[in-house]
Amino acid sequence: MAFVLDASVTISWAMPDESDPLVRFALQEIERVSAVVPMIWWYEVRNILIVNERRGRIDSSISNTFLDHLHGLRIRIDPLELFETRRSRPEFRS
């Protein structure tokens, strides 16, 4: 069964100074089952990486390698979110 993955857990995988049993478990699980993410997830992950590059916590080569690694994982964007967003938009009539 797929699980929902958020950006904060994802970023913890890239940070060498972060270690949490739940984060490690999520990484092990994503290799076994797929994960579902919201549409904004890629933007959140990239933004957090850029912020950490600017702060000197990581360098761009780590970010690029990490993003390449993410592309190889079974992560799928939740299409329902797109559908729900469209349905919840108010209709404008002229």
A tleap script that builds the chain and sets N, CA, C and O, in Angstrom:
source leaprc.protein.ff14SB
mol = sequence {
  NMET ALA PHE VAL LEU ASP ALA SER VAL THR
  ILE SER TRP ALA MET PRO ASP GLU SER ASP
  PRO LEU VAL ARG PHE ALA LEU GLN GLU ILE
  GLU ARG VAL SER ALA VAL VAL PRO MET ILE
  TRP TRP TYR GLU VAL ARG ASN ILE LEU ILE
  VAL ASN GLU ARG ARG GLY ARG ILE ASP SER
  SER ILE SER ASN THR PHE LEU ASP HIE LEU
  HIE GLY LEU ARG ILE ARG ILE ASP PRO LEU
  GLU LEU PHE GLU THR ARG ARG SER ARG PRO
  GLU PHE ARG CSER
}
set mol.1.N position { 0.831 -1.170 0.000 }
set mol.1.CA position { 0.000 0.000 0.000 }
set mol.1.C position { 0.887 1.249 0.000 }
set mol.1.O position { 1.869 1.313 0.740 }
set mol.2.N position { 0.549 2.221 -0.813 }
set mol.2.CA position { 1.307 3.465 -0.901 }
set mol.2.C position { 1.128 4.296 0.370 }
set mol.2.O position { 0.133 4.166 1.083 }
set mol.3.N position { 2.100 5.137 0.627 }
set mol.3.CA position { 1.974 6.056 1.755 }
set mol.3.C position { 2.199 7.477 1.262 }
set mol.3.O position { 2.774 7.697 0.196 }
set mol.4.N position { 1.739 8.433 2.050 }
set mol.4.CA position { 1.875 9.846 1.690 }
set mol.4.C position { 3.220 10.339 2.193 }
set mol.4.O position { 3.560 10.163 3.363 }
set mol.5.N position { 3.970 10.946 1.315 }
set mol.5.CA position { 5.301 11.458 1.625 }
set mol.5.C position { 5.263 12.974 1.587 }
set mol.5.O position { 4.733 13.559 0.642 }
set mol.6.N position { 5.816 13.610 2.594 }
set mol.6.CA position { 5.860 15.070 2.555 }
set mol.6.C position { 7.294 15.557 2.375 }
set mol.6.O position { 8.250 14.794 2.507 }
set mol.7.N position { 7.416 16.831 2.073 }
set mol.7.CA position { 8.724 17.410 1.744 }
set mol.7.C position { 9.700 17.375 2.915 }
set mol.7.O position { 10.899 17.184 2.712 }
set mol.8.N position { 9.200 17.559 4.143 }
set mol.8.CA position { 10.120 17.586 5.287 }
set mol.8.C position { 10.801 16.234 5.500 }
set mol.8.O position { 11.988 16.183 5.823 }
set mol.9.N position { 10.070 15.156 5.326 }
set mol.9.CA position { 10.678 13.823 5.441 }
set mol.9.C position { 11.649 13.611 4.285 }
set mol.9.O position { 12.756 13.107 4.478 }
set mol.10.N position { 11.233 13.995 3.097 }
set mol.10.CA position { 12.081 13.841 1.913 }
set mol.10.C position { 13.410 14.558 2.095 }
set mol.10.O position { 14.467 13.983 1.834 }
set mol.11.N position { 13.365 15.799 2.536 }
set mol.11.CA position { 14.587 16.594 2.700 }
set mol.11.C position { 15.504 15.995 3.754 }
set mol.11.O position { 16.725 16.091 3.637 }
set mol.12.N position { 14.938 15.386 4.767 }
set mol.12.CA position { 15.771 14.765 5.803 }
set mol.12.C position { 16.694 13.709 5.225 }
set mol.12.O position { 17.767 13.460 5.775 }
set mol.13.N position { 16.296 13.081 4.124 }
set mol.13.CA position { 17.146 12.085 3.480 }
set mol.13.C position { 18.406 12.720 2.899 }
set mol.13.O position { 19.438 12.058 2.784 }
set mol.14.N position { 18.329 13.993 2.535 }
set mol.14.CA position { 19.454 14.669 1.882 }
set mol.14.C position { 20.407 15.330 2.878 }
set mol.14.O position { 21.548 15.637 2.533 }
set mol.15.N position { 19.951 15.547 4.097 }
set mol.15.CA position { 20.749 16.287 5.063 }
set mol.15.C position { 21.626 15.342 5.883 }
set mol.15.O position { 21.121 14.495 6.620 }
set mol.16.N position { 22.932 15.493 5.748 }
set mol.16.CA position { 23.838 14.563 6.428 }
set mol.16.C position { 23.774 14.636 7.956 }
set mol.16.O position { 24.141 13.679 8.637 }
set mol.17.N position { 23.309 15.768 8.496 }
set mol.17.CA position { 23.285 15.924 9.951 }
set mol.17.C position { 21.936 15.587 10.568 }
set mol.17.O position { 21.740 15.801 11.764 }
set mol.18.N position { 21.012 15.071 9.787 }
set mol.18.CA position { 19.702 14.701 10.310 }
set mol.18.C position { 19.568 13.187 10.331 }
set mol.18.O position { 19.886 12.501 9.359 }
set mol.19.N position { 19.095 12.689 11.449 }
set mol.19.CA position { 18.895 11.257 11.581 }
set mol.19.C position { 17.697 11.023 12.492 }
set mol.19.O position { 17.672 11.477 13.636 }
set mol.20.N position { 16.731 10.324 11.981 }
set mol.20.CA position { 15.522 10.035 12.735 }
set mol.20.C position { 15.036 8.652 12.319 }
set mol.20.O position { 14.993 8.355 11.125 }
set mol.21.N position { 14.672 7.804 13.268 }
set mol.21.CA position { 14.224 6.448 12.908 }
set mol.21.C position { 13.017 6.442 11.962 }
set mol.21.O position { 12.944 5.606 11.062 }
set mol.22.N position { 12.081 7.359 12.157 }
set mol.22.CA position { 10.907 7.403 11.295 }
set mol.22.C position { 11.276 7.789 9.861 }
set mol.22.O position { 10.711 7.256 8.906 }
set mol.23.N position { 12.220 8.711 9.715 }
set mol.23.CA position { 12.679 9.134 8.390 }
set mol.23.C position { 13.397 7.979 7.690 }
set mol.23.O position { 13.192 7.750 6.497 }
set mol.24.N position { 14.224 7.262 8.418 }
set mol.24.CA position { 14.908 6.093 7.843 }
set mol.24.C position { 13.902 5.017 7.442 }
set mol.24.O position { 14.051 4.368 6.407 }
set mol.25.N position { 12.875 4.837 8.274 }
set mol.25.CA position { 11.830 3.862 7.959 }
set mol.25.C position { 11.107 4.242 6.669 }
set mol.25.O position { 10.831 3.379 5.835 }
set mol.26.N position { 10.798 5.533 6.501 }
set mol.26.CA position { 10.118 5.996 5.285 }
set mol.26.C position { 10.973 5.701 4.051 }
set mol.26.O position { 10.447 5.291 3.017 }
set mol.27.N position { 12.274 5.906 4.155 }
set mol.27.CA position { 13.160 5.621 3.024 }
set mol.27.C position { 13.172 4.123 2.706 }
set mol.27.O position { 13.170 3.740 1.536 }
set mol.28.N position { 13.182 3.292 3.722 }
set mol.28.CA position { 13.125 1.840 3.494 }
set mol.28.C position { 11.792 1.447 2.863 }
set mol.28.O position { 11.749 0.596 1.975 }
set mol.29.N position { 10.715 2.060 3.317 }
set mol.29.CA position { 9.390 1.731 2.796 }
set mol.29.C position { 9.234 2.134 1.334 }
set mol.29.O position { 8.611 1.412 0.555 }
set mol.30.N position { 9.791 3.273 0.959 }
set mol.30.CA position { 9.629 3.732 -0.424 }
set mol.30.C position { 10.364 2.811 -1.394 }
set mol.30.O position { 10.048 2.784 -2.583 }
set mol.31.N position { 11.318 2.075 -0.906 }
set mol.31.CA position { 11.985 1.096 -1.753 }
set mol.31.C position { 11.138 -0.178 -1.883 }
set mol.31.O position { 11.357 -0.984 -2.787 }
set mol.32.N position { 10.176 -0.349 -0.976 }
set mol.32.CA position { 9.318 -1.528 -0.976 }
set mol.32.C position { 7.950 -1.237 -1.594 }
set mol.32.O position { 7.423 -2.060 -2.342 }
set mol.33.N position { 7.385 -0.096 -1.295 }
set mol.33.CA position { 6.075 0.315 -1.812 }
set mol.33.C position { 6.184 1.717 -2.388 }
set mol.33.O position { 7.189 2.397 -2.180 }
set mol.34.N position { 5.181 2.145 -3.094 }
set mol.34.CA position { 5.245 3.487 -3.676 }
set mol.34.C position { 4.777 4.544 -2.676 }
set mol.34.O position { 4.136 4.238 -1.670 }
set mol.35.N position { 5.112 5.774 -2.981 }
set mol.35.CA position { 4.681 6.911 -2.170 }
set mol.35.C position { 3.874 7.857 -3.040 }
set mol.35.O position { 4.076 7.939 -4.251 }
set mol.36.N position { 2.965 8.561 -2.408 }
set mol.36.CA position { 2.129 9.545 -3.078 }
set mol.36.C position { 2.488 10.906 -2.513 }
set mol.36.O position { 2.655 11.068 -1.304 }
set mol.37.N position { 2.604 11.881 -3.403 }
set mol.37.CA position { 2.931 13.241 -2.974 }
set mol.37.C position { 1.937 14.227 -3.584 }
set mol.37.O position { 1.354 13.957 -4.634 }
set mol.38.N position { 1.746 15.370 -2.922 }
set mol.38.CA position { 0.907 16.409 -3.529 }
set mol.38.C position { 1.655 17.073 -4.683 }
set mol.38.O position { 2.879 16.980 -4.775 }
set mol.39.N position { 0.924 17.729 -5.544 }
set mol.39.CA position { 1.530 18.357 -6.723 }
set mol.39.C position { 2.639 19.351 -6.370 }
set mol.39.O position { 3.605 19.494 -7.120 }
set mol.40.N position { 2.506 20.016 -5.264 }
set mol.40.CA position { 3.481 21.050 -4.892 }
set mol.40.C position { 4.781 20.463 -4.326 }
set mol.40.O position { 5.750 21.193 -4.118 }
set mol.41.N position { 4.804 19.171 -4.081 }
set mol.41.CA position { 5.939 18.520 -3.424 }
set mol.41.C position { 7.277 18.800 -4.110 }
set mol.41.O position { 8.246 19.136 -3.429 }
set mol.42.N position { 7.361 18.671 -5.448 }
set mol.42.CA position { 8.640 18.916 -6.144 }
set mol.42.C position { 9.133 20.339 -5.916 }
set mol.42.O position { 10.329 20.567 -5.737 }
set mol.43.N position { 8.207 21.292 -5.921 }
set mol.43.CA position { 8.588 22.687 -5.707 }
set mol.43.C position { 9.075 22.909 -4.277 }
set mol.43.O position { 10.038 23.641 -4.043 }
set mol.44.N position { 8.400 22.271 -3.328 }
set mol.44.CA position { 8.822 22.388 -1.927 }
set mol.44.C position { 10.210 21.798 -1.723 }
set mol.44.O position { 11.063 22.411 -1.080 }
set mol.45.N position { 10.433 20.622 -2.264 }
set mol.45.CA position { 11.731 19.951 -2.106 }
set mol.45.C position { 12.839 20.801 -2.716 }
set mol.45.O position { 13.869 21.029 -2.082 }
set mol.46.N position { 12.630 21.264 -3.933 }
set mol.46.CA position { 13.670 22.068 -4.594 }
set mol.46.C position { 13.923 23.368 -3.849 }
set mol.46.O position { 15.072 23.788 -3.710 }
set mol.47.N position { 12.864 24.010 -3.368 }
set mol.47.CA position { 13.030 25.256 -2.621 }
set mol.47.C position { 13.827 25.036 -1.336 }
set mol.47.O position { 14.707 25.831 -1.006 }
set mol.48.N position { 13.526 23.973 -0.620 }
set mol.48.CA position { 14.263 23.688 0.616 }
set mol.48.C position { 15.732 23.407 0.309 }
set mol.48.O position { 16.616 23.833 1.054 }
set mol.49.N position { 15.992 22.698 -0.775 }
set mol.49.CA position { 17.392 22.457 -1.157 }
set mol.49.C position { 18.113 23.760 -1.464 }
set mol.49.O position { 19.247 23.960 -1.029 }
set mol.50.N position { 17.465 24.646 -2.207 }
set mol.50.CA position { 18.083 25.944 -2.548 }
set mol.50.C position { 18.363 26.762 -1.291 }
set mol.50.O position { 19.436 27.349 -1.159 }
set mol.51.N position { 17.423 26.801 -0.389 }
set mol.51.CA position { 17.618 27.543 0.865 }
set mol.51.C position { 18.809 26.981 1.629 }
set mol.51.O position { 19.618 27.741 2.161 }
set mol.52.N position { 18.924 25.666 1.687 }
set mol.52.CA position { 20.041 25.053 2.406 }
set mol.52.C position { 21.369 25.232 1.686 }
set mol.52.O position { 22.416 25.272 2.331 }
set mol.53.N position { 21.347 25.340 0.366 }
set mol.53.CA position { 22.568 25.678 -0.374 }
set mol.53.C position { 23.016 27.090 0.002 }
set mol.53.O position { 24.194 27.320 0.278 }
set mol.54.N position { 22.085 28.018 0.012 }
set mol.54.CA position { 22.417 29.417 0.340 }
set mol.54.C position { 22.940 29.565 1.760 }
set mol.54.O position { 23.776 30.427 2.032 }
set mol.55.N position { 22.458 28.739 2.650 }
set mol.55.CA position { 22.914 28.785 4.045 }
set mol.55.C position { 24.230 28.048 4.252 }
set mol.55.O position { 24.802 28.083 5.342 }
set mol.56.N position { 24.709 27.380 3.208 }
set mol.56.CA position { 25.969 26.652 3.299 }
set mol.56.C position { 25.857 25.293 3.966 }
set mol.56.O position { 26.868 24.687 4.322 }
set mol.57.N position { 24.651 24.818 4.134 }
set mol.57.CA position { 24.457 23.522 4.776 }
set mol.57.C position { 24.772 22.371 3.819 }
set mol.57.O position { 25.266 21.325 4.239 }
set mol.58.N position { 24.484 22.572 2.539 }
set mol.58.CA position { 24.816 21.601 1.497 }
set mol.58.C position { 25.299 22.377 0.275 }
set mol.58.O position { 25.122 23.593 0.200 }
set mol.59.N position { 25.902 21.682 -0.674 }
set mol.59.CA position { 26.277 22.371 -1.914 }
set mol.59.C position { 25.420 21.863 -3.061 }
set mol.59.O position { 24.698 20.876 -2.918 }
set mol.60.N position { 25.501 22.532 -4.183 }
set mol.60.CA position { 24.623 22.217 -5.315 }
set mol.60.C position { 24.837 20.796 -5.855 }
set mol.60.O position { 23.901 20.194 -6.382 }
set mol.61.N position { 26.039 20.260 -5.732 }
set mol.61.CA position { 26.263 18.896 -6.215 }
set mol.61.C position { 25.462 17.885 -5.391 }
set mol.61.O position { 24.967 16.897 -5.933 }
set mol.62.N position { 25.335 18.126 -4.098 }
set mol.62.CA position { 24.509 17.255 -3.252 }
set mol.62.C position { 23.049 17.363 -3.672 }
set mol.62.O position { 22.351 16.355 -3.782 }
set mol.63.N position { 22.591 18.595 -3.906 }
set mol.63.CA position { 21.204 18.799 -4.343 }
set mol.63.C position { 20.927 18.072 -5.653 }
set mol.63.O position { 19.921 17.374 -5.780 }
set mol.64.N position { 21.811 18.233 -6.616 }
set mol.64.CA position { 21.607 17.602 -7.915 }
set mol.64.C position { 21.611 16.080 -7.831 }
set mol.64.O position { 20.780 15.418 -8.452 }
set mol.65.N position { 22.533 15.536 -7.074 }
set mol.65.CA position { 22.595 14.085 -6.885 }
set mol.65.C position { 21.334 13.587 -6.184 }
set mol.65.O position { 20.778 12.550 -6.546 }
set mol.66.N position { 20.893 14.335 -5.181 }
set mol.66.CA position { 19.698 13.951 -4.444 }
set mol.66.C position { 18.460 13.976 -5.346 }
set mol.66.O position { 17.640 13.059 -5.299 }
set mol.67.N position { 18.326 15.016 -6.161 }
set mol.67.CA position { 17.184 15.094 -7.073 }
set mol.67.C position { 17.201 13.946 -8.080 }
set mol.67.O position { 16.152 13.392 -8.409 }
set mol.68.N position { 18.376 13.594 -8.564 }
set mol.68.CA position { 18.494 12.436 -9.457 }
set mol.68.C position { 18.036 11.157 -8.755 }
set mol.68.O position { 17.348 10.322 -9.342 }
set mol.69.N position { 18.430 11.024 -7.497 }
set mol.69.CA position { 18.033 9.854 -6.707 }
set mol.69.C position { 16.510 9.803 -6.551 }
set mol.69.O position { 15.907 8.737 -6.676 }
set mol.70.N position { 15.893 10.950 -6.281 }
set mol.70.CA position { 14.435 10.993 -6.111 }
set mol.70.C position { 13.701 10.542 -7.367 }
set mol.70.O position { 12.669 9.875 -7.289 }
set mol.71.N position { 14.242 10.913 -8.524 }
set mol.71.CA position { 13.608 10.512 -9.785 }
set mol.71.C position { 13.584 8.989 -9.959 }
set mol.71.O position { 12.749 8.461 -10.693 }
set mol.72.N position { 14.482 8.301 -9.300 }
set mol.72.CA position { 14.530 6.851 -9.405 }
set mol.72.C position { 13.617 6.123 -8.430 }
set mol.72.O position { 13.461 4.905 -8.513 }
set mol.73.N position { 13.016 6.860 -7.511 }
set mol.73.CA position { 12.132 6.235 -6.525 }
set mol.73.C position { 10.702 6.172 -7.040 }
set mol.73.O position { 10.319 6.901 -7.955 }
set mol.74.N position { 9.932 5.295 -6.439 }
set mol.74.CA position { 8.530 5.135 -6.847 }
set mol.74.C position { 7.667 6.180 -6.131 }
set mol.74.O position { 6.983 5.886 -5.151 }
set mol.75.N position { 7.723 7.386 -6.646 }
set mol.75.CA position { 6.956 8.500 -6.095 }
set mol.75.C position { 5.995 8.956 -7.177 }
set mol.75.O position { 6.398 9.233 -8.307 }
set mol.76.N position { 4.735 9.031 -6.824 }
set mol.76.CA position { 3.769 9.481 -7.823 }
set mol.76.C position { 2.993 10.676 -7.285 }
set mol.76.O position { 2.641 10.742 -6.107 }
set mol.77.N position { 2.743 11.604 -8.177 }
set mol.77.CA position { 1.984 12.805 -7.829 }
set mol.77.C position { 0.504 12.448 -7.782 }
set mol.77.O position { -0.010 11.787 -8.684 }
set mol.78.N position { -0.167 12.880 -6.745 }
set mol.78.CA position { -1.572 12.570 -6.543 }
set mol.78.C position { -2.446 13.319 -7.540 }
set mol.78.O position { -2.574 14.539 -7.442 }
set mol.79.N position { -3.050 12.618 -8.496 }
set mol.79.CA position { -3.888 13.300 -9.486 }
set mol.79.C position { -5.201 13.786 -8.893 }
set mol.79.O position { -5.827 14.692 -9.443 }
set mol.80.N position { -5.626 13.204 -7.789 }
set mol.80.CA position { -6.871 13.640 -7.163 }
set mol.80.C position { -6.792 15.074 -6.678 }
set mol.80.O position { -7.782 15.805 -6.711 }
set mol.81.N position { -5.621 15.473 -6.231 }
set mol.81.CA position { -5.458 16.842 -5.757 }
set mol.81.C position { -5.782 17.830 -6.878 }
set mol.81.O position { -6.454 18.836 -6.653 }
set mol.82.N position { -5.307 17.539 -8.067 }
set mol.82.CA position { -5.598 18.403 -9.202 }
set mol.82.C position { -7.099 18.440 -9.463 }
set mol.82.O position { -7.674 19.506 -9.686 }
set mol.83.N position { -7.717 17.286 -9.435 }
set mol.83.CA position { -9.150 17.203 -9.675 }
set mol.83.C position { -9.921 17.985 -8.611 }
set mol.83.O position { -10.831 18.744 -8.943 }
set mol.84.N position { -9.569 17.809 -7.352 }
set mol.84.CA position { -10.270 18.496 -6.269 }
set mol.84.C position { -10.090 20.001 -6.363 }
set mol.84.O position { -11.024 20.751 -6.081 }
set mol.85.N position { -8.919 20.451 -6.749 }
set mol.85.CA position { -8.667 21.875 -6.884 }
set mol.85.C position { -9.553 22.471 -7.963 }
set mol.85.O position { -10.124 23.547 -7.785 }
set mol.86.N position { -9.665 21.779 -9.064 }
set mol.86.CA position { -10.502 22.273 -10.151 }
set mol.86.C position { -11.970 22.300 -9.752 }
set mol.86.O position { -12.686 23.239 -10.099 }
set mol.87.N position { -12.421 21.302 -9.041 }
set mol.87.CA position { -13.827 21.226 -8.647 }
set mol.87.C position { -14.176 22.277 -7.610 }
set mol.87.O position { -15.306 22.764 -7.584 }
set mol.88.N position { -13.227 22.635 -6.756 }
set mol.88.CA position { -13.534 23.559 -5.669 }
set mol.88.C position { -13.432 25.030 -6.094 }
set mol.88.O position { -13.803 25.922 -5.331 }
set mol.89.N position { -12.938 25.277 -7.286 }
set mol.89.CA position { -12.825 26.646 -7.786 }
set mol.89.C position { -14.200 27.237 -8.048 }
set mol.89.O position { -15.056 26.593 -8.655 }
set mol.90.N position { -14.408 28.465 -7.588 }
set mol.90.CA position { -15.716 29.087 -7.880 }
set mol.90.C position { -15.848 29.372 -9.373 }
set mol.90.O position { -14.864 29.663 -10.054 }
set mol.91.N position { -17.048 29.283 -9.855 }
set mol.91.CA position { -17.307 29.584 -11.250 }
set mol.91.C position { -17.626 31.067 -11.384 }
set mol.91.O position { -18.398 31.613 -10.595 }
set mol.92.N position { -17.045 31.706 -12.363 }
set mol.92.CA position { -17.312 33.115 -12.623 }
set mol.92.C position { -18.192 33.228 -13.852 }
set mol.92.O position { -17.911 32.649 -14.901 }
set mol.93.N position { -19.246 33.978 -13.696 }
set mol.93.CA position { -20.153 34.177 -14.820 }
set mol.93.C position { -20.188 35.648 -15.175 }
set mol.93.O position { -20.144 36.514 -14.301 }
set mol.94.N position { -20.269 35.921 -16.466 }
set mol.94.CA position { -20.329 37.325 -16.876 }
set mol.94.C position { -21.733 37.729 -17.231 }
set mol.94.O position { -21.970 38.879 -17.599 }
savepdb mol mol.pdb
quit
